[in-house]
Amino acid sequence: MQFLVIGLDGTDEKAMERRLAVRDAHIALGEELLASGNMWYGAAILDDNGNMIGSSLFMNFSTEKELNEWLDREPYVIGNVWKSVKVHKCSTRDPWQFNRPKEFFDNISK
């Protein structure tokens, strides 16, 4: 079962400090989830100035219980980075990012 998870950071003056304090742990857990097949894709949400203000992730878990177990240990949740978390069930036939070589994305992002 796939899920789109959108976590929006707080807007207070300490928000970026909290994000950066746990970012390495968030990325390490993301690597673990990629390796297990539970995370298909993740991206930082940026404001107009290019500052990180949230995250969007396409996740794949067998059950909502497993999704919630991940959220219970997600550093951006534990570290009080995400002030709002929305989860949407979604359905993806194939994870599109795996259907093209990395070079394709390198060329379109320039």
N, C-alpha and C positions, 0 to 999 in steps of 0.2 A: 504494500500500500504506500503510495507516495503522498508527501505533504509539502506544501509551500509554507515556510516559516518566515515571518517578517518580524524582526525585532528592532524597535526604534529606541535609540538612546535617550537619556534624559537631556534636558536643555539647560540645566544649571551650569554654572561656571566650572564645576569640578567634573563634568561629564567626560570630557576627553581624558582627563587624568585617570579616571576609573577605567576607561576603555584601555588605555595604554598599559595600565598596571597588570591587567590579566590577558592582554592580547596574545602573548607567547603561549600561554596555557590554552587559550581558545584555538589557536592555530594548531597546536600539538594534538588536541582532541579532534580537530577537523581532519588531520592527517590519518589518525586512527580510524575515524569514521569513513574516510575515503577508501582506505585499505579493506575495511570490512564490507563495503558496498552500501553502507547506510547513508552516506552523503554523496549525492550525485554532483552537486554544484553549489557554490557559495559565492557571494559578492558583497562587498561593502556598499552601502547606500551613501551617496555623497550629497552635500548641499551645493549651492551655486558656486561656492568658493573652493570646492574640491575637498572639503573636510568630511571625515567619516561621521555619519549621524545615525547609522543603523546597519542592519545586515539582512540579506535575503538568502535563504538556503532551500534547495530542493533536497528533501530527505526521503529515504526509503526504509521503512520498518514494517515488520510483519503485523504489528498491532499498534494501536494508539498507546497502550501501556508501555511498550518499548520506546515510543517517541517521548512519552512523559518521563521515563527513566533517564533518557539522554538530557532532557531539559533540566531535570533535577541535579545534574552534574555539570551542565554547561557553564563555563567560567563567566560568560557575559550575563547569565542569570544570577549565579552565586555572587558575582562581583558587583551586582546592582548597576550594571551598564545599561541593559535593556530595561526601559521603564514600561514599555508596551510590547507584548508578544501576541501576534495573531497567527493562528495555524489554520490553513485551508487544506482540506483533502483535495488531491488532484490526481490526474491519471495521465501518465506519459507512456506511450507505446514503447519507445526506446529513448534512453537518455541522449538527446541530440548532440551533446558535446562530445560524445565518444564516436560519433558517426563521421567526423571529419578530422583530418590530420591537424596537428598543432599549427603548422604553417598557414593553414587557411585563416585561422584566427589572428595570427601575427600580421598577415597582409591586410585584413579588413580593419584592424584597429589603428592603422596609421593614417 
